């Protein structure tokens, strides 16, 4: 082969990433460093790190949102209950200048993946709906209610009652609920 010639292998197999660089696990510092790469030159918007819920990461994402005129979209651990979410969010509501740029969402959601259904953190769904709504209706439009109805999310992992949703609302956590068989952000 000549130098610079593209080599195409005879057979390609699927490879799943199971850890970070050189076989090490992804650390909080890795995630925080990655978020810092999205500097002010990228403009306003939303920032999220789906599935990462440590206090260090949350605080870094919140500070990043404040420093870069963005919204921090945050979720909870997969098995968090309504009370867990409310209690967890309460730890972040009084952080000066940052809590007003933070939005928490609960619960995780189910999505199709071929012939199976898998669960994912709500952050990606929320950011996708936010982008779609802002593109269609304008950046001043809320990404909740009927407009946030999902075409892809099968259902929230946890079916929330009205009292659950009311409690989440009082605890500054946005609920993801089924309404007429479709997932919506509230």
C-alpha positions in Angstrom: 0.0 0.0 0.0 1.1 3.5 -0.7 1.6 6.1 2.1 -1.7 7.8 2.8 -3.8 5.1 1.0 -7.0 4.2 2.8 -7.1 0.7 4.0 -10.6 -0.9 4.3 -10.7 -4.0 6.4 -12.4 -7.2 5.0 -14.7 -7.5 8.0 -15.9 -4.9 10.5 -17.4 -6.0 13.8 -19.4 -3.9 16.3 -17.4 -2.5 19.2 -19.0 -1.3 22.4 -17.2 1.3 24.5 -17.0 0.0 28.1 -14.8 2.6 29.7 -12.7 5.7 29.1 -9.2 6.2 27.8 -6.9 3.2 28.0 -9.4 1.1 29.8 -10.0 3.4 32.7 -13.4 4.5 33.9 -14.7 8.0 33.1 -14.3 10.2 36.2 -16.1 13.3 37.3 -13.0 15.3 36.3 -13.2 13.8 32.8 -16.9 14.9 32.4 -16.2 18.4 33.9 -13.3 18.9 31.5 -15.5 17.9 28.6 -18.2 20.4 29.5 -15.5 23.1 29.7 -14.8 22.5 26.0 -18.1 24.1 25.1 -17.0 27.7 25.5 -18.8 31.0 25.1 -18.1 31.0 21.4 -20.8 28.4 21.0 -23.4 30.9 22.2 -26.4 30.4 24.5 -28.4 27.2 24.8 -28.6 24.2 27.1 -26.0 21.9 28.5 -26.5 18.5 30.0 -24.5 15.3 30.9 -27.1 12.5 30.7 -26.6 9.9 33.4 -24.1 11.8 35.4 -25.6 12.9 38.7 -22.7 13.5 41.2 -22.7 16.7 43.1 -19.3 17.7 41.6 -20.7 17.3 38.0 -24.0 19.1 38.8 -22.2 22.0 40.4 -19.8 22.3 37.4 -22.7 22.1 34.9 -24.6 24.8 36.8 -21.6 27.1 37.0 -21.0 26.5 33.3 -24.6 27.4 32.5 -24.3 30.6 34.6 -20.9 31.6 33.0 -22.0 30.9 29.4 -25.7 32.1 29.4 -27.0 28.6 29.2 -29.6 26.4 30.9 -28.4 23.4 32.9 -30.6 20.4 32.2 -30.2 17.8 35.0 -31.7 14.5 35.9 -31.5 12.0 38.7 -30.3 8.4 39.2 -32.3 5.8 37.4 -34.0 4.4 40.4 -34.8 7.8 42.1 -38.3 8.0 43.6 -40.3 11.2 43.5 -39.2 11.9 47.1 -35.6 11.2 46.2 -35.8 13.7 43.3 -37.4 16.4 45.4 -34.8 16.0 48.2 -31.9 15.8 45.8 -33.0 19.0 43.9 -33.4 20.9 47.2 -29.6 20.7 47.6 -29.2 23.0 44.6 -32.1 25.5 44.8 -30.2 28.2 46.8 -27.0 28.5 44.9 -26.7 32.2 44.1 -27.0 33.0 40.5 -27.0 29.4 39.4 -30.2 27.8 40.5 -32.3 30.1 38.2 -30.4 28.6 35.2 -31.0 25.0 36.3 -33.9 22.7 35.4 -34.3 19.2 36.9 -36.4 16.5 35.2 -37.8 13.2 36.5 -38.1 10.3 35.8 -36.0 8.4 33.2 -37.8 7.5 30.0 -38.2 4.3 27.8 -37.2 4.4 24.2 -37.3 1.8 21.4 -34.0 0.2 20.3 -34.6 -2.2 17.6 -36.8 -5.0 19.0 -36.2 -4.0 22.6 -37.1 -1.1 24.8 -34.3 0.6 26.9 -34.3 3.2 29.6 -32.3 6.5 29.2 -31.9 9.6 31.4 -34.5 12.3 30.7 -31.8 14.9 29.8 -31.4 13.9 26.1 -35.2 13.8 25.5 -35.6 17.2 27.2 -32.8 18.8 25.2 -34.1 17.3 22.0 -37.7 18.6 22.6 -36.3 22.0 23.7 -34.4 22.3 20.4 -37.3 21.2 18.3 -39.7 23.6 20.0 -37.3 26.5 19.8 -36.6 25.8 16.1 -40.3 25.6 15.3 -41.9 28.2 17.6 -39.0 30.4 18.7 -36.6 30.5 21.7 -39.2 32.2 23.9 -41.5 29.2 23.7 -41.6 26.8 26.7 -40.6 23.3 26.1 -43.4 21.7 28.1 -47.0 20.6 27.7 -48.6 19.6 24.4 -45.7 20.9 22.3 -43.3 18.6 24.2 -45.2 15.4 23.2 -42.7 12.8 22.2 -42.7 11.0 18.9 -40.0 8.6 20.1 -40.2 8.2 23.9 -42.4 5.2 24.7 -43.2 6.2 28.3 -41.6 7.4 31.5 -40.0 4.7 33.5 -42.3 5.6 36.4 -45.9 6.5 35.9 -46.5 9.7 37.9 -49.8 10.5 39.5 -51.2 14.0 39.7 -50.1 14.2 43.3 -46.6 13.1 42.3 -46.4 15.7 39.6 -47.7 18.4 42.0 -45.1 17.4 44.6 -42.3 17.5 42.0 -43.5 20.9 40.8 -43.5 22.2 44.4 -39.9 20.8 44.7 -38.7 22.6 41.6 -38.5 19.4 39.5 -40.2 19.1 36.1 -42.2 16.0 35.7 -42.3 13.8 32.6 -45.8 12.2 32.4 -48.0 10.2 30.1 -50.9 12.2 28.6 -53.2 10.4 26.2 -50.6 7.7 25.8 -47.7 10.1 24.9 -44.8 11.3 27.0 -44.8 15.0 27.8 -42.7 17.4 29.9 -44.5 19.3 32.6 
